Amino acid sequence: MVKFIMETLSNRSFILQTSSGQCSRLRRLKNGVPQGSVLSPMLFNVYIHDLPDTASRKYGYADDLAIMLSRPTWKAMEEGLNKDMGTLVAYLRRWRLQLSVGKSVAAAYHLSTREARKELEVRVDNKCLEVQQAPKYLGVRLDRTLSFKQHLEEVKAKVTSRVALIRRLAGTTW
């Protein structure tokens, strides 16, 4: 099994081909796992099995990681999140992984709409993470009061359009 995994991850290369048929030169991959491979999520989990302890709770699926922190004051929450982000970024660097700041967002959740409207300031390498009012995590839209209203509206719109498509494809008579 180890030999199979080593073969899967070793000596990988690629060539890009444009729509006009032009090809790039052969490029070798130095690290990473094949995207879409059945082994990739499991290997990633093995690779990061020793994530450092933080005050934040960590939730992960494949290579998506979310951290969540609850604190009595806004300031304490921002300080805690920034400290934990620093710890996680240092860990990722040690293992030659990189946090994608462009794909990372910060959000606040609170039962009070007024409190939920506050914007967090969470930094990674002196760059503020984008603040979103209703980010998506693993396909679920998480609104600020966790009512899931926006998510349900999006799902309803998708289902409605697909039902309409099925009706058109099925026809009214056989």
C-alpha positions as CSV (number, residue, x, y, z in Angstrom):
1,M,0.0,0.0,0.0
2,V,2.8,2.4,0.9
3,K,4.5,1.7,-2.5
4,F,1.2,2.4,-4.3
5,I,0.8,5.7,-2.5
6,M,4.4,6.7,-3.2
7,E,3.9,5.9,-6.9
8,T,0.7,8.0,-6.9
9,L,2.5,11.0,-5.5
10,S,5.9,10.7,-7.1
11,N,7.2,12.0,-10.4
12,R,4.0,13.8,-11.4
13,S,4.0,16.2,-14.3
14,F,1.6,18.1,-16.5
15,I,1.3,20.0,-19.8
16,L,-1.3,22.7,-20.5
17,Q,-3.0,22.8,-23.8
18,T,-4.9,25.9,-25.0
19,S,-8.1,25.9,-27.0
20,S,-6.0,26.7,-30.0
21,G,-4.0,23.5,-29.6
22,Q,-0.8,25.1,-28.3
23,C,1.0,23.2,-25.5
24,S,3.2,24.4,-22.7
25,R,6.4,22.7,-21.8
26,L,6.3,19.8,-19.4
27,R,6.2,20.9,-15.8
28,R,6.9,18.7,-12.7
29,L,4.9,18.9,-9.5
30,K,6.9,19.1,-6.4
31,N,4.2,18.6,-3.8
32,G,0.5,18.1,-3.4
33,V,-2.0,15.3,-4.1
34,P,-3.9,14.7,-7.3
35,Q,-7.1,16.7,-7.2
36,G,-10.2,14.5,-7.3
37,S,-8.3,11.4,-6.2
38,V,-10.1,9.2,-3.7
39,L,-6.9,9.1,-1.6
40,S,-6.4,12.9,-1.5
41,P,-8.8,13.7,1.5
42,M,-7.4,10.8,3.5
43,L,-3.8,11.7,2.8
44,F,-4.5,15.4,3.7
45,N,-6.0,14.3,7.0
46,V,-3.0,12.1,7.8
47,Y,-0.7,15.0,6.9
48,I,-2.4,17.5,9.3
49,H,-3.3,15.0,12.0
50,D,-1.2,17.0,14.5
51,L,-2.9,20.4,14.1
52,P,-1.9,22.5,17.1
53,D,-4.3,23.1,20.0
54,T,-6.0,26.5,19.8
55,A,-8.8,28.1,21.8
56,S,-10.9,27.9,18.6
57,R,-12.8,24.8,17.7
58,K,-11.6,23.3,14.4
59,Y,-14.0,21.7,11.8
60,G,-12.6,20.1,8.7
61,Y,-13.7,18.2,5.7
62,A,-11.1,17.1,3.1
63,D,-8.9,20.3,2.8
64,D,-11.6,22.7,4.0
65,L,-11.0,23.9,7.5
66,A,-13.2,26.2,9.6
67,I,-12.4,27.6,13.1
68,M,-15.0,28.9,15.5
69,L,-14.6,30.8,18.7
70,S,-17.1,32.1,21.2
71,R,-16.0,34.8,23.7
72,P,-17.9,37.2,26.0
73,T,-16.7,40.4,24.3
74,W,-16.1,41.3,20.7
75,K,-12.5,42.4,21.5
76,A,-11.7,39.1,23.2
77,M,-13.2,37.2,20.2
78,E,-11.1,39.1,17.6
79,E,-7.9,38.7,19.7
80,G,-8.5,35.0,20.1
81,L,-9.2,34.5,16.4
82,N,-6.1,36.4,15.4
83,K,-4.0,34.5,17.8
84,D,-5.3,31.2,16.6
85,M,-4.9,32.1,13.0
86,G,-1.3,33.0,13.7
87,T,-0.8,29.6,15.3
88,L,-2.4,27.8,12.4
89,V,-0.5,29.8,9.7
90,A,2.8,29.0,11.5
91,Y,1.8,25.3,11.5
92,L,0.9,25.3,7.8
93,R,4.2,27.0,6.9
94,R,6.2,24.4,8.9
95,W,4.6,21.7,6.8
96,R,4.9,23.7,3.5
97,L,1.2,24.3,3.2
98,Q,-0.3,27.7,2.5
99,L,-3.5,29.3,3.6
100,S,-5.4,30.7,0.7
101,V,-6.3,34.2,2.0
102,G,-8.3,34.9,-1.1
103,K,-10.6,31.9,-0.4
104,S,-10.8,32.5,3.4
105,V,-13.5,34.6,5.0
106,A,-14.5,35.8,8.5
107,A,-18.0,36.0,9.7
108,A,-19.8,36.7,13.0
109,Y,-22.9,34.9,14.2
110,H,-25.2,36.1,17.0
111,L,-28.9,35.8,17.8
112,S,-29.1,39.5,18.0
113,T,-29.1,41.1,14.6
114,R,-27.4,44.2,15.9
115,E,-24.5,42.2,17.3
116,A,-24.3,40.0,14.2
117,R,-23.9,43.1,12.0
118,K,-20.5,43.9,13.5
119,E,-17.5,43.2,11.3
120,L,-14.7,41.1,12.5
121,E,-11.1,42.1,11.8
122,V,-9.2,38.8,11.4
123,R,-5.7,39.1,9.9
124,V,-3.4,36.7,8.1
125,D,0.1,38.1,7.4
126,N,-1.2,41.6,7.9
127,K,-4.0,41.1,5.4
128,C,-7.6,41.3,6.7
129,L,-9.8,38.4,5.7
130,E,-12.8,39.4,3.7
131,V,-15.9,39.7,6.0
132,Q,-19.0,38.0,4.6
133,Q,-22.5,38.3,6.1
134,A,-23.5,34.9,4.8
135,P,-20.6,32.7,3.7
136,K,-21.0,29.3,2.3
137,Y,-19.2,26.4,4.0
138,L,-19.4,22.9,2.4
139,G,-22.3,24.1,0.3
140,V,-24.4,25.5,3.2
141,R,-25.1,29.2,3.4
142,L,-24.6,30.4,7.0
143,D,-26.4,33.7,7.6
144,R,-25.5,35.8,10.6
145,T,-28.3,34.7,12.9
146,L,-28.1,31.0,11.7
147,S,-31.7,31.0,10.6
148,F,-30.7,29.3,7.3
149,K,-33.4,31.4,5.6
150,Q,-31.1,32.5,2.7
151,H,-29.8,28.9,2.3
152,L,-33.4,27.5,2.1
153,E,-34.3,30.2,-0.5
154,E,-31.3,29.3,-2.6
155,V,-32.2,25.6,-2.4
156,K,-35.8,26.2,-3.2
157,A,-34.8,28.3,-6.3
158,K,-32.6,25.4,-7.5
159,V,-35.2,22.8,-6.9
160,T,-37.9,24.9,-8.6
161,S,-35.7,25.4,-11.7
162,R,-34.9,21.7,-11.9
163,V,-38.5,20.6,-11.5
164,A,-39.4,22.9,-14.3
165,L,-36.7,21.4,-16.5
166,I,-37.9,17.8,-15.6
167,R,-41.4,18.8,-16.6
168,R,-40.2,20.2,-19.9
169,L,-38.2,17.1,-20.6
170,A,-41.0,14.7,-19.5
171,G,-43.7,16.4,-21.6
172,T,-47.3,16.3,-20.7
173,T,-48.2,13.1,-22.6
174,W,-46.5,9.8,-23.4
